[in-house]
C-alpha cells in the first residue's frame, strides 16, 4: 500500500489512462465505416499498430506502456508488479478507453457512428472458435512484449515500441476476419459500454451459455420462463458483420 502515497505511482496510473484513451480514439476512429464497401483491413490494422507503437514510446518510461488490461494481468501473473498497482492500472485503462470512445462518439457525425467499431463475431464463427482466436492473438502480443522488454536478454536490437506495434498489426490483419481482433479488453469494453450491448463482448464469449440467465433468475431480476415458452437460446441469432 506504500505505492498509494507515491507521486510516481499516480503518474503511472494517469499515463495508462492517457495512453489507452488515445489508443482507442485513433484506433477505433480508423475502424469507422465512412464509405460503403468492404472494410479496409490493412488501413485499420496499421492505425492500431502505429498507435500502439507511438503511445508505448510516449508513456513506456512512466508506466511501462501497457495500455491493455490483458498485458497488465500477464505482468501480475508473472510477478512483475503488485496486485495493488495492477488493479489501478486496469481501472485506468478501462476508464481511458471509455473516455477515448466517448470523445470519438461526440466528434463523429451521427450517420457515421454505426456501432462505433464494436467487436462482433463474423458469420459462421462460433464462440469456441472466437475464444481460441482471441487467446492466440493476445498470447502473441503478450509474448512479444515480454520478449522485447526483458532486461536479461542480451543483444536486443531495434525498437521495443515498434516491435509491439507490429505485433498489434499482425493480430488485426488476421483477427479482424474472425472477431474484429479485440486483443485488448479495454478497447472491447468501451463501445460495448457506450451502447449497453455486451452480446458479443469478450467476457460473454468466455461465459458458458446459460450462466447469465441462471444468475439473473437467482437474483430475482427476471422471471423464470414458462415450460411452454420456447428457449430463446435455440433461436437463430443474427450477428452483425462489422469488423472491430
FIMARLO-335916 format. One record per residue (C-alpha): residue in one letter; residue number from 1; x, y, z. Coordinates in steps of 0.05 Angstrom, whole numbers, plus 5000, padded with zeros to 4 digits. Layout:
atom aa->a	i->NUM	u->X	v->Y	w->Z
...
***
This chain:
atom aa->x	i->1	u->5000	v->5000	w->5000
atom aa->x	i->2	u->5060	v->5046	w->5003
atom aa->x	i->3	u->5050	v->5059	w->4928
atom aa->x	i->4	u->4986	v->5096	w->4944
atom aa->x	i->5	u->5028	v->5153	w->4974
atom aa->x	i->6	u->5077	v->5155	w->4917
atom aa->x	i->7	u->5073	v->5211	w->4865
atom aa->x	i->8	u->5106	v->5166	w->4814
atom aa->x	i->9	u->5051	v->5114	w->4824
atom aa->x	i->10	u->4997	v->5164	w->4807
atom aa->x	i->11	u->5037	v->5189	w->4747
atom aa->x	i->12	u->5040	v->5118	w->4722
atom aa->x	i->13	u->4965	v->5107	w->4732
atom aa->x	i->14	u->4950	v->5172	w->4694
atom aa->x	i->15	u->4998	v->5151	w->4639
atom aa->x	i->16	u->4958	v->5087	w->4629
atom aa->x	i->17	u->4894	v->5127	w->4626
atom aa->x	i->18	u->4924	v->5176	w->4577
atom aa->x	i->19	u->4955	v->5123	w->4533
atom aa->x	i->20	u->4894	v->5079	w->4529
atom aa->x	i->21	u->4848	v->5139	w->4515
atom aa->x	i->22	u->4889	v->5160	w->4454
atom aa->x	i->23	u->4899	v->5088	w->4431
atom aa->x	i->24	u->4824	v->5076	w->4429
atom aa->x	i->25	u->4809	v->5144	w->4399
atom aa->x	i->26	u->4855	v->5135	w->4339
atom aa->x	i->27	u->4846	v->5060	w->4330
atom aa->x	i->28	u->4771	v->5060	w->4333
atom aa->x	i->29	u->4768	v->5123	w->4292
atom aa->x	i->30	u->4805	v->5088	w->4235
atom aa->x	i->31	u->4756	v->5029	w->4240
atom aa->x	i->32	u->4694	v->5071	w->4229
atom aa->x	i->33	u->4659	v->5059	w->4162
atom aa->x	i->34	u->4658	v->5125	w->4124
atom aa->x	i->35	u->4646	v->5094	w->4056
atom aa->x	i->36	u->4607	v->5035	w->4030
atom aa->x	i->37	u->4642	v->4971	w->4010
atom aa->x	i->38	u->4689	v->4923	w->4044
atom aa->x	i->39	u->4728	v->4942	w->4105
atom aa->x	i->40	u->4800	v->4965	w->4092
atom aa->x	i->41	u->4833	v->4915	w->4139
atom aa->x	i->42	u->4904	v->4939	w->4125
atom aa->x	i->43	u->4885	v->5011	w->4139
atom aa->x	i->44	u->4854	v->4993	w->4206
atom aa->x	i->45	u->4910	v->4945	w->4226
atom aa->x	i->46	u->4964	v->4996	w->4211
atom aa->x	i->47	u->4929	v->5050	w->4251
atom aa->x	i->48	u->4921	v->5006	w->4312
atom aa->x	i->49	u->4993	v->4982	w->4306
atom aa->x	i->50	u->5023	v->5051	w->4296
atom aa->x	i->51	u->4980	v->5080	w->4352
atom aa->x	i->52	u->5005	v->5025	w->4399
atom aa->x	i->53	u->5078	v->5037	w->4380
atom aa->x	i->54	u->5072	v->5112	w->4387
atom aa->x	i->55	u->5038	v->5110	w->4455
atom aa->x	i->56	u->5083	v->5056	w->4483
atom aa->x	i->57	u->5141	v->5100	w->4464
atom aa->x	i->58	u->5107	v->5161	w->4497
atom aa->x	i->59	u->5087	v->5131	w->4564
atom aa->x	i->60	u->5132	v->5069	w->4569
atom aa->x	i->61	u->5184	v->5104	w->4612
atom aa->x	i->62	u->5129	v->5127	w->4661
atom aa->x	i->63	u->5084	v->5066	w->4669
atom aa->x	i->64	u->5113	v->5012	w->4625
atom aa->x	i->65	u->5064	v->5028	w->4570
atom aa->x	i->66	u->5015	v->4970	w->4580
atom aa->x	i->67	u->4952	v->5006	w->4553
atom aa->x	i->68	u->4919	v->4938	w->4556
atom aa->x	i->69	u->4888	v->4901	w->4616
atom aa->x	i->70	u->4910	v->4834	w->4587
atom aa->x	i->71	u->4982	v->4857	w->4588
atom aa->x	i->72	u->4976	v->4883	w->4659
atom aa->x	i->73	u->4945	v->4817	w->4680
atom aa->x	i->74	u->5003	v->4779	w->4648
atom aa->x	i->75	u->5052	v->4822	w->4687
atom aa->x	i->76	u->5014	v->4808	w->4750
atom aa->x	i->77	u->5014	v->4732	w->4739
atom aa->x	i->78	u->5088	v->4736	w->4722
atom aa->x	i->79	u->5101	v->4771	w->4789
atom aa->x	i->80	u->5126	v->4833	w->4752
atom aa->x	i->81	u->5081	v->4881	w->4790
atom aa->x	i->82	u->5040	v->4885	w->4853
atom aa->x	i->83	u->4966	v->4868	w->4856
atom aa->x	i->84	u->4950	v->4938	w->4881
atom aa->x	i->85	u->4984	v->4970	w->4821
atom aa->x	i->86	u->4952	v->4921	w->4772
atom aa->x	i->87	u->4882	v->4938	w->4797
atom aa->x	i->88	u->4893	v->5012	w->4789
atom aa->x	i->89	u->4925	v->5002	w->4720
atom aa->x	i->90	u->4866	v->4962	w->4695
atom aa->x	i->91	u->4816	v->5011	w->4722
atom aa->x	i->92	u->4853	v->5069	w->4690
atom aa->x	i->93	u->4857	v->5032	w->4624
atom aa->x	i->94	u->4782	v->5017	w->4622
atom aa->x	i->95	u->4765	v->5089	w->4641
atom aa->x	i->96	u->4814	v->5116	w->4590
atom aa->x	i->97	u->4785	v->5072	w->4535
atom aa->x	i->98	u->4715	v->5095	w->4554
atom aa->x	i->99	u->4738	v->5168	w->4552
atom aa->x	i->100	u->4770	v->5159	w->4483
atom aa->x	i->101	u->4708	v->5125	w->4455
atom aa->x	i->102	u->4663	v->5179	w->4484
atom aa->x	i->103	u->4704	v->5235	w->4452
atom aa->x	i->104	u->4704	v->5197	w->4386
atom aa->x	i->105	u->4628	v->5188	w->4392
atom aa->x	i->106	u->4620	v->5263	w->4404
atom aa->x	i->107	u->4661	v->5286	w->4344
atom aa->x	i->108	u->4634	v->5235	w->4294
atom aa->x	i->109	u->4571	v->5252	w->4254
atom aa->x	i->110	u->4511	v->5211	w->4276
atom aa->x	i->111	u->4502	v->5178	w->4209
atom aa->x	i->112	u->4574	v->5153	w->4210
atom aa->x	i->113	u->4578	v->5125	w->4281
atom aa->x	i->114	u->4546	v->5058	w->4267
atom aa->x	i->115	u->4563	v->5013	w->4326
atom aa->x	i->116	u->4629	v->5051	w->4338
atom aa->x	i->117	u->4672	v->4993	w->4313
atom aa->x	i->118	u->4646	v->4945	w->4365
atom aa->x	i->119	u->4679	v->4877	w->4365
atom aa->x	i->120	u->4630	v->4827	w->4335
atom aa->x	i->121	u->4635	v->4756	w->4310
atom aa->x	i->122	u->4637	v->4745	w->4236
atom aa->x	i->123	u->4586	v->4698	w->4204
atom aa->x	i->124	u->4599	v->4625	w->4216
atom aa->x	i->125	u->4647	v->4638	w->4275
atom aa->x	i->126	u->4626	v->4601	w->4338
atom aa->x	i->127	u->4641	v->4622	w->4409
atom aa->x	i->128	u->4693	v->4567	w->4415
atom aa->x	i->129	u->4728	v->4589	w->4352
atom aa->x	i->130	u->4726	v->4662	w->4373
atom aa->x	i->131	u->4754	v->4647	w->4442
atom aa->x	i->132	u->4811	v->4606	w->4411
atom aa->x	i->133	u->4829	v->4661	w->4362
atom aa->x	i->134	u->4828	v->4715	w->4415
atom aa->x	i->135	u->4872	v->4673	w->4461
atom aa->x	i->136	u->4923	v->4665	w->4406
atom aa->x	i->137	u->4921	v->4738	w->4386
atom aa->x	i->138	u->4930	v->4762	w->4457
atom aa->x	i->139	u->4983	v->4710	w->4472
atom aa->x	i->140	u->5028	v->4730	w->4414
atom aa->x	i->141	u->5022	v->4803	w->4437
atom aa->x	i->142	u->5040	v->4787	w->4509
atom aa->x	i->143	u->5098	v->4742	w->4488
atom aa->x	i->144	u->5124	v->4797	w->4443
atom aa->x	i->145	u->5121	v->4848	w->4499
atom aa->x	i->146	u->5156	v->4803	w->4549
atom aa->x	i->147	u->5209	v->4786	w->4498
atom aa->x	i->148	u->5227	v->4857	w->4476
atom aa->x	i->149	u->5227	v->4886	w->4546
atom aa->x	i->150	u->5266	v->4831	w->4582
atom aa->x	i->151	u->5326	v->4864	w->4614
atom aa->x	i->152	u->5362	v->4797	w->4618
atom aa->x	i->153	u->5362	v->4789	w->4543
atom aa->x	i->154	u->5429	v->4801	w->4510
atom aa->x	i->155	u->5437	v->4835	w->4444
atom aa->x	i->156	u->5368	v->4868	w->4440
atom aa->x	i->157	u->5363	v->4903	w->4373
atom aa->x	i->158	u->5314	v->4953	w->4346
atom aa->x	i->159	u->5256	v->4989	w->4379
atom aa->x	i->160	u->5214	v->4953	w->4431
atom aa->x	i->161	u->5155	v->5000	w->4418
atom aa->x	i->162	u->5158	v->4987	w->4343
atom aa->x	i->163	u->5160	v->4912	w->4354
atom aa->x	i->164	u->5098	v->4917	w->4398
atom aa->x	i->165	u->5064	v->4958	w->4344
atom aa->x	i->166	u->5080	v->4905	w->4292
atom aa->x	i->167	u->5051	v->4852	w->4339
atom aa->x	i->168	u->4986	v->4891	w->4345
atom aa->x	i->169	u->4985	v->4900	w->4269
atom aa->x	i->170	u->4992	v->4826	w->4252
atom aa->x	i->171	u->4940	v->4809	w->4304
atom aa->x	i->172	u->4890	v->4855	w->4269
atom aa->x	i->173	u->4908	v->4831	w->4200
atom aa->x	i->174	u->4887	v->4761	w->4219
atom aa->x	i->175	u->4837	v->4771	w->4275
atom aa->x	i->176	u->4791	v->4821	w->4241
atom aa->x	i->177	u->4765	v->4765	w->4197
atom aa->x	i->178	u->4743	v->4726	w->4258
atom aa->x	i->179	u->4725	v->4770	w->4317
atom aa->x	i->180	u->4745	v->4840	w->4297
atom aa->x	i->181	u->4811	v->4829	w->4334
atom aa->x	i->182	u->4796	v->4851	w->4405
atom aa->x	i->183	u->4864	v->4835	w->4436
atom aa->x	i->184	u->4850	v->4889	w->4487
atom aa->x	i->185	u->4793	v->4882	w->4537
atom aa->x	i->186	u->4791	v->4957	w->4548
atom aa->x	i->187	u->4783	v->4970	w->4474
atom aa->x	i->188	u->4727	v->4919	w->4471
atom aa->x	i->189	u->4694	v->4946	w->4534
atom aa->x	i->190	u->4689	v->5019	w->4511
atom aa->x	i->191	u->4640	v->5014	w->4453
atom aa->x	i->192	u->4601	v->4958	w->4488
atom aa->x	i->193	u->4592	v->5004	w->4548
atom aa->x	i->194	u->4571	v->5064	w->4505
atom aa->x	i->195	u->4516	v->5024	w->4471
atom aa->x	i->196	u->4500	v->4979	w->4532
atom aa->x	i->197	u->4510	v->4920	w->4485
atom aa->x	i->198	u->4551	v->4862	w->4513
atom aa->x	i->199	u->4523	v->4808	w->4468
atom aa->x	i->200	u->4588	v->4796	w->4432
atom aa->x	i->201	u->4633	v->4824	w->4486
atom aa->x	i->202	u->4696	v->4784	w->4501
atom aa->x	i->203	u->4672	v->4770	w->4572
atom aa->x	i->204	u->4608	v->4740	w->4546
atom aa->x	i->205	u->4647	v->4699	w->4496
atom aa->x	i->206	u->4683	v->4665	w->4553
atom aa->x	i->207	u->4620	v->4655	w->4594
atom aa->x	i->208	u->4586	v->4587	w->4588
atom aa->x	i->209	u->4517	v->4591	w->4556
atom aa->x	i->210	u->4461	v->4597	w->4606
atom aa->x	i->211	u->4502	v->4622	w->4665
atom aa->x	i->212	u->4480	v->4694	w->4658
atom aa->x	i->213	u->4407	v->4673	w->4655
atom aa->x	i->214	u->4414	v->4629	w->4717
atom aa->x	i->215	u->4448	v->4684	w->4756
atom aa->x	i->216	u->4394	v->4734	w->4737
atom aa->x	i->217	u->4340	v->4686	w->4759
atom aa->x	i->218	u->4374	v->4674	w->4826
atom aa->x	i->219	u->4379	v->4749	w->4837
atom aa->x	i->220	u->4305	v->4756	w->4821
atom aa->x	i->221	u->4318	v->4806	w->4765
atom aa->x	i->222	u->4278	v->4765	w->4714
atom aa->x	i->223	u->4222	v->4715	w->4719
atom aa->x	i->224	u->4235	v->4642	w->4702
atom aa->x	i->225	u->4208	v->4623	w->4634
atom aa->x	i->226	u->4146	v->4581	w->4629
atom aa->x	i->227	u->4151	v->4510	w->4605
atom aa->x	i->228	u->4113	v->4524	w->4542
atom aa->x	i->229	u->4156	v->4583	w->4522
atom aa->x	i->230	u->4210	v->4570	w->4471
atom aa->x	i->231	u->4281	v->4574	w->4495
atom aa->x	i->232	u->4310	v->4638	w->4463
atom aa->x	i->233	u->4378	v->4605	w->4461
atom aa->x	i->234	u->4352	v->4559	w->4407
atom aa->x	i->235	u->4330	v->4616	w->4363
atom aa->x	i->236	u->4380	v->4637	w->4310
atom aa->x	i->237	u->4418	v->4699	w->4329
atom aa->x	i->238	u->4438	v->4746	w->4273
atom aa->x	i->239	u->4508	v->4772	w->4285
atom aa->x	i->240	u->4528	v->4838	w->4256
atom aa->x	i->241	u->4587	v->4833	w->4210
atom aa->x	i->242	u->4620	v->4899	w->4221
atom aa->x	i->243	u->4693	v->4888	w->4239
atom aa->x	i->244	u->4722	v->4912	w->4305
***
